[in-house]
Amino acid sequence: MHINSPKFKANVTHALADTRLQKALDFTRPSFAGRRGAAVANLPEFEQLRDIGRDIKNHTLAHLDFYLETWAANVEKAGGHVHWCSTADEARAAVLKICQDAGARTVTKGKSMISEELGINEHLEKHGIAPVETDLGEYILQIRDEGPSHIIAPAFHLNREDWEESFRKVHTDLPADRVFNERRDILTEARTRLREKFLAADVGITGANFLIAETGSSVIVTNEGNGDLTQTLPKVHIALASIEKVVPTLEDATSLLRLLARSATGQDFSVYTTFSTGARRQHDLDGPGEYHVVLIDNGRSNMLGTEFQEMLRCIRCAACMNHCPVYFTVGGHSYGWVYPGPMGSVLTPSLIGVDKAGHLPNASTFCGKCESVCPVKIPLPKLMRHWREREFERHLSPQSSRTNLALWAWFARRPGFYRLATRIGAAILGRLGRRKGRFQWLPFASGWTDGRDLPAPEGETFFARYAREQREKNS
């Protein structure tokens, strides 16, 4: 997937003016948060479970080498193959070789953000192998030649009319006057198209929500069943997974699964939760003849032992972006790469560099909602502040920002001057904005007022008001 994060500001400007996108965001915004809230309310031990999930991931990351080696040994014991890949190039080469060795011409794929990170589709196409996305959202995005805008609902930035328009454009062998009365008609058409792809595929590629060291298993969760068809019908199954997906035991995996669906979609559990352990055995009725796991680092080990290690706890539920006011204003594509929202604002600079993704940690109100809903309690605002500090230290932030911060720091170190300056500023702005209570324009504040009004101060600072009320209270 092409990296467009350096153009974040331009992407945002385009997104704010995109009426179709804004319609989709307005339609979707209430549903994720509402469903999660209801699911959490029905599980009294949810907060305790968050602590358990955090501790499982912390323990695993502290002993990551041991659990990865244990997991790999158990994969091999079950008849599978592990391909250790340090870089995206190595991972792409491993996937291609497995497909070529299998003589694959068609590859079906379940939804996998790591495959987007690696650019697997483009790499296979370049070598004459046709990848077919089987997740409904990913299927429409492949038709439209777009990347996902959300990590669990990849096409949620589209409206129903966008789907209909794209299906008519691509499925030209079907009657042009066919009617899509409801969503079921779209599903039926997609299901019919994909069924023949499932049967024709030589290789199936999925992601992995978890890797279980105790058994050598990989786990996927879906709501459509496409993941099961992708990994059981072809003769070869490839699971793509990054190193932080490993957990010690089956019990640990089930604890995290109780958090995952509730945080993501408000379900108790996803419709399909599938554990895969090795290839088809002698008496199995179905399953692949070969089972491969392509294990990817791609920069993650550089996060271990740093202030960003906590980000590796992420279980990709998307709760942070589902509650983020910035994400639901600008959409996922504005972030310019695979991972959007608060989690992307921390993970993307870690993987591609703060020089390319330094705008993302700045796109936050620091309201703290992302941290409050994270099922494994990742302190996302704190981590974004760390990236802001890195950006400042490397002189990557604009000179105007650095100058303004230096000016503020000068005043902050001199409380007397600071209080005098803020009193004068609040008094002037309060007087100027008294009539309307807000400013539609202010010099040096166009970054704010171009998109919204600026509330006028009431005429005194917090310190002045506090001092006055204390005097009145004691008099």
C-alpha positions as CSV (number, residue, x, y, z in Angstrom):
1,M,0.0,0.0,0.0
2,H,1.4,3.3,-1.1
3,I,2.7,5.6,1.8
4,N,0.9,8.9,1.6
5,S,1.3,10.0,5.3
6,P,3.5,13.0,4.5
7,K,0.5,14.5,2.7
8,F,-1.7,14.2,5.8
9,K,-2.7,17.9,5.8
10,A,-3.7,17.9,2.1
11,N,-5.5,14.6,2.6
12,V,-7.5,16.1,5.5
13,T,-8.5,19.2,3.4
14,H,-9.7,16.8,0.6
15,A,-11.6,14.6,3.1
16,L,-13.4,17.6,4.7
17,A,-14.7,18.7,1.3
18,D,-15.7,15.1,0.3
19,T,-19.5,15.1,0.7
20,R,-19.9,11.4,0.1
21,L,-17.2,10.6,2.7
22,Q,-18.8,12.9,5.3
23,K,-22.2,11.3,4.7
24,A,-20.7,7.9,5.3
25,L,-18.9,9.1,8.5
26,D,-22.1,10.7,9.8
27,F,-24.0,7.5,9.2
28,T,-21.5,5.2,10.8
29,R,-20.3,7.3,13.8
30,P,-22.9,6.4,16.4
31,S,-23.1,2.6,15.7
32,F,-19.6,1.4,16.8
33,A,-19.5,3.2,20.1
34,G,-23.1,2.3,20.9
35,R,-22.7,-1.4,20.3
36,R,-19.4,-1.5,22.3
37,G,-21.1,0.3,25.2
38,A,-23.9,-2.1,25.3
39,A,-21.6,-5.2,25.2
40,V,-19.4,-3.8,28.0
41,A,-22.4,-3.1,30.2
42,N,-23.5,-6.7,29.9
43,L,-20.1,-8.0,31.1
44,P,-19.6,-6.9,34.7
45,E,-16.0,-8.2,34.8
46,F,-14.9,-6.3,31.6
47,E,-12.6,-3.9,33.5
48,Q,-10.9,-6.8,35.3
49,L,-10.6,-8.6,31.9
50,R,-8.8,-5.5,30.5
51,D,-6.2,-5.8,33.2
52,I,-5.8,-9.5,32.4
53,G,-5.4,-8.7,28.7
54,R,-2.8,-6.0,29.4
55,D,-0.9,-8.4,31.7
56,I,-0.9,-11.2,29.2
57,K,0.5,-9.0,26.5
58,N,3.1,-7.4,28.8
59,H,4.3,-10.8,30.0
60,T,4.5,-12.1,26.4
61,L,6.5,-9.1,25.2
62,A,8.9,-9.4,28.1
63,H,9.6,-13.0,27.0
64,L,8.9,-12.7,23.3
65,D,11.9,-14.7,22.1
66,F,10.9,-17.7,24.3
67,Y,7.3,-17.8,23.2
68,L,8.1,-17.3,19.5
69,E,10.5,-20.2,19.6
70,T,8.0,-22.4,21.5
71,W,5.3,-21.5,19.0
72,A,7.5,-22.2,16.0
73,A,8.6,-25.6,17.4
74,N,4.9,-26.6,17.9
75,V,4.0,-25.4,14.4
76,E,6.7,-27.7,13.0
77,K,5.6,-30.5,15.3
78,A,2.1,-30.3,13.8
79,G,3.4,-30.5,10.3
80,G,3.5,-26.8,9.5
81,H,6.3,-24.5,8.2
82,V,7.4,-21.2,9.7
83,H,9.1,-18.6,7.5
84,W,11.0,-16.0,9.7
85,C,11.1,-12.7,7.8
86,S,12.8,-9.6,9.1
87,T,11.6,-7.2,6.3
88,A,8.7,-6.7,4.0
89,D,10.9,-7.8,1.1
90,E,11.7,-11.1,2.7
91,A,8.0,-11.7,3.5
92,R,6.9,-10.9,0.0
93,A,9.5,-13.3,-1.4
94,A,8.4,-16.0,1.0
95,V,4.8,-15.7,0.0
96,L,5.6,-15.7,-3.7
97,K,7.8,-18.8,-3.5
98,I,5.1,-20.8,-1.7
99,C,2.6,-19.8,-4.3
100,Q,5.0,-20.6,-7.2
101,D,5.9,-23.9,-5.7
102,A,2.2,-24.8,-5.5
103,G,1.8,-23.7,-9.2
104,A,-0.8,-21.2,-8.1
105,R,-2.6,-19.0,-10.6
106,T,-5.4,-17.8,-8.3
107,V,-5.0,-17.0,-4.6
108,T,-8.0,-16.2,-2.3
109,K,-7.4,-13.9,0.6
110,G,-9.1,-13.2,3.9
111,K,-8.9,-9.7,5.4
112,S,-5.4,-9.0,6.6
113,M,-3.9,-5.6,7.5
114,I,-0.4,-7.2,7.5
115,S,-0.9,-8.1,3.8
116,E,-1.8,-4.5,3.2
117,E,1.4,-3.4,5.0
118,L,3.4,-5.8,2.9
119,G,1.7,-5.0,-0.4
120,I,1.1,-8.7,-1.1
121,N,-1.5,-8.2,-3.8
122,E,0.6,-6.0,-5.9
123,H,3.6,-8.3,-5.6
124,L,1.6,-11.4,-6.6
125,E,0.0,-9.6,-9.6
126,K,3.4,-8.5,-10.8
127,H,4.4,-12.2,-11.0
128,G,1.3,-13.3,-12.8
129,I,-0.7,-14.6,-9.8
130,A,-4.3,-13.2,-9.3
131,P,-5.2,-12.4,-5.7
132,V,-8.9,-12.3,-4.9
133,E,-10.1,-10.5,-1.7
134,T,-13.0,-12.5,-0.2
135,D,-14.0,-10.2,2.7
136,L,-17.0,-8.3,1.4
137,G,-15.5,-4.9,2.3
138,E,-12.1,-5.8,0.9
139,Y,-13.7,-7.2,-2.3
140,I,-15.4,-3.9,-3.1
141,L,-12.2,-2.0,-2.4
142,Q,-10.3,-4.3,-4.8
143,I,-12.9,-3.6,-7.4
144,R,-12.5,0.1,-6.8
145,D,-8.7,-0.1,-6.5
146,E,-8.8,1.5,-3.1
147,G,-7.1,0.7,0.2
148,P,-9.0,0.1,3.5
149,S,-10.0,3.1,5.6
150,H,-10.6,1.1,8.8
151,I,-8.9,-2.0,10.2
152,I,-12.1,-4.0,10.9
153,A,-14.6,-2.4,8.5
154,P,-12.4,-1.6,5.5
155,A,-15.1,-0.1,3.3
156,F,-17.1,1.8,5.8
157,H,-16.2,5.1,4.1
158,L,-18.5,4.1,1.2
159,N,-22.2,4.5,0.9
160,R,-24.7,2.0,-0.5
161,E,-24.8,3.9,-3.8
162,D,-21.0,3.6,-4.2
163,W,-21.3,-0.2,-3.9
164,E,-24.1,-0.4,-6.5
165,E,-22.2,1.9,-8.9
166,S,-19.1,-0.3,-8.6
167,F,-20.9,-3.6,-9.0
168,R,-22.7,-2.4,-12.1
169,K,-19.4,-1.1,-13.6
170,V,-17.5,-4.4,-13.0
171,H,-20.1,-7.1,-13.2
172,T,-21.0,-6.3,-16.8
173,D,-22.3,-9.8,-17.6
174,L,-25.3,-9.3,-15.3
175,P,-28.5,-7.4,-16.4
176,A,-27.8,-3.6,-16.4
177,D,-31.4,-2.9,-15.2
178,R,-31.1,-5.2,-12.1
179,V,-32.4,-3.6,-8.9
180,F,-30.7,-3.5,-5.6
181,N,-33.6,-3.2,-3.3
182,E,-31.7,-3.9,-0.1
183,R,-28.2,-4.8,1.2
184,R,-29.1,-8.5,0.8
185,D,-29.1,-8.1,-3.0
186,I,-25.5,-6.7,-2.8
187,L,-24.4,-9.6,-0.6
188,T,-26.0,-12.2,-2.9
189,E,-24.3,-10.8,-6.0
190,A,-20.9,-10.8,-4.2
191,R,-21.4,-14.3,-2.8
192,T,-22.2,-15.7,-6.3
193,R,-19.0,-14.1,-7.7
194,L,-16.8,-15.3,-4.9
195,R,-18.0,-18.9,-4.7
196,E,-16.3,-19.7,-8.0
197,K,-13.1,-18.1,-6.8
198,F,-13.1,-20.1,-3.6
199,L,-13.3,-23.3,-5.6
200,A,-10.7,-22.3,-8.1
201,A,-8.0,-21.1,-5.7
202,D,-4.7,-23.0,-5.4
203,V,-3.6,-21.1,-2.3
204,G,-5.5,-19.3,0.5
205,I,-3.9,-16.4,2.5
206,T,-5.2,-15.2,5.8
207,G,-4.0,-13.1,8.6
208,A,-3.8,-14.2,12.2
209,N,-5.4,-12.5,15.2
210,F,-3.4,-14.6,17.6
211,L,-0.6,-17.2,17.5
212,I,-0.7,-19.7,20.4
213,A,2.7,-20.9,21.6
214,E,1.3,-23.8,23.6
215,T,-0.2,-25.5,20.5
216,G,1.4,-23.9,17.5
217,S,-2.0,-22.7,16.3
218,S,-3.1,-19.5,14.5
219,V,-6.5,-17.9,15.2
220,I,-8.7,-15.8,12.9
221,V,-12.0,-14.2,13.7
222,T,-14.5,-13.3,11.0
223,N,-18.2,-12.6,10.6
224,E,-18.6,-13.8,7.0
225,G,-17.1,-17.3,7.0
226,N,-14.8,-16.3,4.1
227,G,-11.8,-16.9,6.3
228,D,-12.7,-20.6,6.8
229,L,-13.3,-21.1,3.1
230,T,-10.0,-19.4,2.3
231,Q,-7.9,-21.6,4.6
232,T,-9.6,-25.0,4.1
233,L,-10.5,-25.3,0.4
234,P,-7.2,-24.6,-1.3
235,K,-4.3,-27.1,-1.1
236,V,-2.1,-24.6,0.6
237,H,-2.8,-22.2,3.5
238,I,-0.5,-19.3,4.2
239,A,-1.1,-17.4,7.5
240,L,0.6,-13.9,7.7
241,A,1.4,-12.8,11.2
242,S,3.5,-10.2,12.9
243,I,5.7,-11.2,15.8
244,E,3.6,-9.5,18.5
245,K,0.6,-11.7,17.7
246,V,1.9,-14.6,19.8
247,V,0.3,-15.4,23.2
248,P,1.4,-18.2,25.6
249,T,-1.6,-20.5,26.0
250,L,-5.1,-21.3,24.8
251,E,-6.5,-19.8,27.9
252,D,-4.7,-16.5,27.2
253,A,-6.1,-16.5,23.7
254,T,-9.7,-17.0,24.9
255,S,-9.3,-14.2,27.5
256,L,-8.2,-11.9,24.7
257,L,-11.0,-13.1,22.4
258,R,-13.5,-12.1,25.1
259,L,-12.1,-8.6,24.8
260,L,-11.7,-8.5,21.0
261,A,-15.2,-8.7,19.6
262,R,-16.8,-6.7,22.4
263,S,-14.4,-3.9,21.7
264,A,-14.5,-4.1,18.0
265,T,-18.2,-4.7,17.0
266,G,-20.1,-5.1,20.3
267,Q,-20.5,-8.8,19.8
268,D,-19.8,-11.3,22.6
269,F,-17.8,-13.3,20.1
270,S,-17.4,-13.0,16.3
271,V,-19.6,-15.3,14.3
272,Y,-16.6,-17.4,13.3
273,T,-13.6,-18.0,15.5
274,T,-11.2,-20.5,13.8
275,F,-8.1,-22.2,15.2
276,S,-5.8,-23.7,12.7
277,T,-3.0,-26.2,13.7
278,G,-0.9,-27.6,10.9
279,A,-1.9,-29.1,7.7
280,R,-4.7,-31.7,7.0
281,R,-4.0,-35.0,8.9
282,Q,-4.7,-38.4,7.6
283,H,-8.2,-38.8,8.9
284,D,-9.3,-35.1,8.5
285,L,-12.2,-34.5,6.2
286,D,-11.0,-31.2,4.9
287,G,-8.2,-28.7,5.2
288,P,-5.0,-27.7,3.3
289,G,-2.3,-30.1,2.3
290,E,0.3,-27.5,3.4
291,Y,0.2,-25.0,6.2
292,H,2.7,-22.1,6.2
293,V,3.1,-19.2,8.6
294,V,5.0,-16.2,7.3
295,L,6.2,-14.5,10.5
296,I,7.0,-10.8,10.0
297,D,9.1,-8.4,12.1
298,N,9.3,-5.4,9.7
299,G,10.4,-2.9,12.4
300,R,8.5,-4.2,15.4
301,S,11.5,-5.6,17.3
302,N,13.0,-2.1,17.2
303,M,10.0,-1.1,19.5
304,L,10.9,-3.6,22.1
305,G,12.6,-2.1,25.2
306,T,11.6,1.5,24.1
307,E,8.8,3.8,25.3
308,F,6.8,2.5,22.3
309,Q,6.8,-1.2,23.4
310,E,3.3,-0.8,24.9
311,M,1.9,-0.3,21.3
312,L,2.8,-3.9,20.6
313,R,-0.1,-4.9,23.0
314,C,-2.6,-3.9,20.3
315,I,-5.0,-6.6,19.3
316,R,-6.4,-4.6,16.3
317,C,-10.0,-4.1,17.6
318,A,-10.2,-0.5,16.3
319,A,-12.0,0.7,19.5
320,C,-9.6,3.7,19.6
321,M,-10.6,4.9,16.1
322,N,-14.3,4.1,16.7
323,H,-14.3,6.6,19.5
324,C,-11.9,9.2,18.0
325,P,-13.4,12.6,17.1
326,V,-10.5,13.3,14.7
327,Y,-10.8,10.0,12.9
328,F,-14.6,10.4,12.4
329,T,-14.0,13.9,11.0
330,V,-11.3,13.1,8.4
331,G,-11.7,9.3,7.8
332,G,-9.1,6.6,7.6
333,H,-7.6,7.4,4.2
334,S,-6.3,10.8,5.4
335,Y,-3.7,9.0,7.6
336,G,-2.1,7.9,4.4
337,W,-1.1,4.3,5.1
338,V,-2.4,1.0,6.5
339,Y,-3.1,1.9,10.1
340,P,-5.4,5.0,10.8
341,G,-6.7,6.6,13.9
342,P,-5.0,6.8,17.3
343,M,-3.3,3.4,17.0
344,G,-2.0,4.3,13.6
345,S,-0.7,7.7,14.9
346,V,1.6,5.7,17.1
347,L,2.3,2.6,15.1
348,T,2.9,4.2,11.7
349,P,5.8,6.5,12.8
350,S,7.3,3.4,14.5
351,L,7.2,1.4,11.3
352,I,7.9,4.0,8.5
353,G,9.6,6.7,10.5
354,V,8.5,10.0,12.2
355,D,10.0,11.9,9.2
356,K,7.2,10.4,7.0
357,A,4.5,10.2,9.6
358,G,5.2,13.1,12.0
359,H,1.8,14.8,11.2
360,L,-0.2,11.8,12.6
361,P,0.6,12.1,16.3
362,N,-0.3,15.8,16.1
363,A,-3.8,14.9,14.8
364,S,-5.2,14.4,18.3
365,T,-7.3,16.4,20.7
366,F,-5.8,14.3,23.6
367,C,-9.3,13.8,24.9
368,G,-8.1,10.4,26.2
369,K,-11.1,8.5,24.8
370,C,-8.9,6.1,22.9
371,E,-7.0,5.0,26.0
372,S,-10.2,4.7,28.0
373,V,-11.7,2.2,25.6
374,C,-8.6,0.3,24.6
375,P,-9.1,-3.4,25.7
376,V,-5.5,-3.8,26.7
377,K,-5.0,-0.3,28.2
378,I,-2.5,1.1,25.8
379,P,-1.7,4.7,26.8
380,L,-2.1,6.1,23.3
381,P,-2.0,9.8,24.2
382,K,1.2,9.3,26.1
383,L,2.8,7.5,23.2
384,M,1.6,10.2,20.8
385,R,3.3,12.8,23.0
386,H,6.5,10.8,22.8
387,W,6.4,11.0,19.0
388,R,5.7,14.8,19.2
389,E,8.9,15.1,21.4
390,R,10.9,13.0,18.8
391,E,9.6,15.2,16.0
392,F,10.6,18.4,17.9
393,E,14.0,17.0,18.9
394,R,14.8,16.2,15.2
395,H,13.7,19.6,14.0
396,L,11.0,18.0,11.9
397,S,8.2,20.3,13.1
398,P,7.6,23.6,11.2
399,Q,9.7,26.6,12.2
400,S,6.6,28.6,13.1
401,S,5.5,25.9,15.6
402,R,9.0,25.8,17.1
403,T,9.1,29.6,17.4
404,N,5.7,29.8,19.1
405,L,6.6,27.0,21.5
406,A,9.8,28.8,22.4
407,L,7.9,32.0,23.0
408,W,5.4,30.1,25.2
409,A,8.2,28.4,27.1
410,W,9.8,31.8,27.8
411,F,6.6,33.1,29.4
412,A,5.9,29.7,31.2
413,R,9.3,30.0,33.0
414,R,8.3,33.5,34.2
415,P,4.9,33.2,35.9
416,G,4.6,36.9,36.5
417,F,4.9,37.8,32.9
418,Y,2.8,34.8,31.9
419,R,-0.2,35.8,34.1
420,L,0.1,39.4,33.0
421,A,0.1,38.5,29.3
422,T,-2.8,36.1,29.6
423,R,-4.8,38.6,31.6
424,I,-4.3,41.2,28.9
425,G,-5.0,38.8,26.1
426,A,-8.2,37.4,27.7
427,A,-9.5,40.8,28.5
428,I,-9.0,42.1,25.0
429,L,-10.4,39.0,23.3
430,G,-13.3,38.9,25.8
431,R,-14.2,42.5,25.0
432,L,-13.9,42.0,21.2
433,G,-16.0,38.8,21.3
434,R,-18.6,40.0,23.8
435,R,-21.3,40.6,21.2
436,K,-21.3,37.2,19.4
437,G,-19.4,35.1,21.9
438,R,-17.2,33.7,19.2
439,F,-14.7,34.7,16.5
440,Q,-15.2,33.7,12.8
441,W,-11.7,35.0,12.1
442,L,-8.6,36.0,14.0
443,P,-5.1,36.9,12.9
444,F,-2.6,34.0,13.3
445,A,-5.5,31.6,14.0
446,S,-6.7,30.8,10.5
447,G,-5.8,27.1,11.1
448,W,-8.7,27.0,13.6
449,T,-11.1,29.6,12.2
450,D,-11.0,28.3,8.6
451,G,-12.9,25.3,9.8
452,R,-14.8,26.4,12.9
453,D,-15.5,29.4,15.1
454,L,-13.2,30.2,18.0
455,P,-15.1,30.7,21.3
456,A,-14.4,34.1,22.9
457,P,-12.9,34.2,26.4
458,E,-15.1,35.5,29.1
459,G,-12.7,38.2,29.9
460,E,-10.6,36.8,32.7
461,T,-8.2,33.9,33.1
462,F,-8.6,30.9,35.3
463,F,-6.1,32.1,37.8
464,A,-7.8,35.5,38.1
465,R,-11.2,34.0,38.5
466,Y,-10.0,31.5,41.1
467,A,-8.3,34.2,43.1
468,R,-11.4,36.4,42.9
469,E,-13.7,33.6,44.1
470,Q,-11.4,32.7,46.9
471,R,-11.4,36.4,48.1
472,E,-15.2,36.4,47.9
473,K,-15.4,33.2,49.8
474,N,-13.2,34.4,52.6
475,S,-14.7,37.9,52.9
